[in-house]
Amino acid sequence: MKIIRDLILFIMFIGLLQSFMQRDMRSGATPDLPIKTLSREDSAKLLANKPAIIYFWGSWCGICAAIQGTISEVLHDYAGVTVALRSGNNANVLSYMQKHKLNWQVINDNDGALAESFGVSAVPAVFILGADGEISFITLGYVTEIGLRVRLWWLTSGYWVG
């Protein structure tokens, strides 16, 4: 019984911590994204009319490196755009992506202005959008593939009434 109580307290603590860390992050309408990704794709078309993710990461971020496989797997099945935060110029970002075999649509946010418009002060940060383009879920820090997939599934299942 003590184990169950401790587990419930731990889950509540993590939930409160996540809420505190996300208090300044954007919710509701998605801020405007730059028109083109580094590969010249239209970012709005990539996200339009379907559940999608916007993933903020940094080439200097160890946790971001640890979840690259998770993000790649999810982006294989769902729409999304990634945002390289303060990771150097376009050539630096593209070189990093090539070195790590990342096939993501990426926007370079070298000055942090886009991150600021989303309220992102730390990475990794994932914004999960509904088909209406509204931010439905936010994760900050380490995230699992199943955690992302469950949130995306929830948006397509008809249970979510954002």
N, C-alpha and C positions, 0 to 999 in steps of 0.2 A: 504494500500500500504506500509506503514511503517513497518507493521508486516512482510510482505513478504521480504522486504529489510533486516530487522533485522535477519530473519531466514536464508536468503542466506549468510549474513555475518557470522553468527554463524557457519553454515555448512562449510564455507570456512576456518574459524579459526580452527575448529576441524580437518579438513583435513591437514592444514599446521602443526598443533601441532603433529598429528600422523606421518606425514612425518619427522619432526624433531626428534621425539623420536625413529623412526625406521632407522635413517640414518646409523647406524653402524651394523644393522642386516643383516644377510646373505641373499642373493638372488641367484637365479639360481640353481646350483647343490647342493644337500643336502650333508652336511658333513657325514662322516661315523658314523654310530651308533654302539654301542656295539652289539655284536652278539646276545646275549640273554637278554630277559627281566627277571625280578625277578621270574616270573612263568615259566621260561625256554623256552619261545617261541622265535623263530627266528625273530628278529625285521625286517630284510630285507624282509622276506616273508610276514609279516603282512602289509607291505606298497607297495609291488610290483604290478605294472601294473594296478593300480586303484587310483582314487582320495583318498587322505587320509590326516589325520592331525597328527602333532606332537605338543603336548601340554606341555609346560613348566609350572610347578606350584610349590608351596612350602606349606608344612604343616603349616607354620607360617604366611601365606598370607591370609588376610581377604577377599580380592576380589576373590582369588582363591576359597575359601570356598563358596562364594556367587554364583559362576558359576558352582559348581560341578554338579548340576542337568542338566544344559545346556550341559556340556561336556558329561555326561553320556548318555543323549538322542541322541546326535549326534553320539557318538561312538557305539550306538546300531545299527545304520543304515549305518555307514561308517567305513572304516578301520582307524586305528590309533594307536599311541603309545604315552604314556605320560612320562614325565621326571620329577621326583621329585628332585628339586634343593635345595641343602643344607638343607635337611630335616632329617638328621641323618643316621644311618646305615640301612642296609636292614631290620632288625627286626623292627626298628622304623617306617619305611615307610610302611611295611606290616601291622603293628599294626594300624597305622593311617587309612589305606585303609579299614581294617576290621571294625574299629570303625565307620567309615562314610559310610559303605556299598558301597564301590567303587569297581566295577568289571572292572578295567582297566588293560591293559598291561602296565607295568611301568618299566622304567629304573631308577636306583638310580644314581644321579649325585651329590653325597655328596661333592665332591671337586670343583664343578662348571666348570670342564674342558669341558664337552660337551656343556654346555650353552655358554661358551666362544667361542667355535668353530662356534656356530650359531650367535654370536654377541648379545646374550641375557644378558642384564644387569638388567632387572626388570621382574617380573612376575605379572600376567599371560601373557604368550606369546603363540600365536598359529601360526604355520606355516602350510599352506594349500598347499599340493602337488598335482600336476597333475599326470595323469597315467604314465607319463614319468619320474616321480621321481623329477622333477624340482619344486622349490618353486615358487608358483604362486601368493599367497597372504600371508600377514602377518597381524596379529592383535596384539595389545599390550594393556593390560588393560581389562576392562570390555567388554564383548562381548555377544550378544544375540544369542539365538538358531537360529532365523530366519536369522541373519547376517551370521552365519556359513553355514547354509543350502543353502542360496542363492549363496554363493561363491562356494560351492561344486557342486551345481546344474549347475552353469555356466560352470564349468570345464567339466561336462558330457554332456552339451547341444549341443556342437558343435559351440557355439558362440565364445568361448575363443580360441585365436590363440596366446598362450603364447609366 
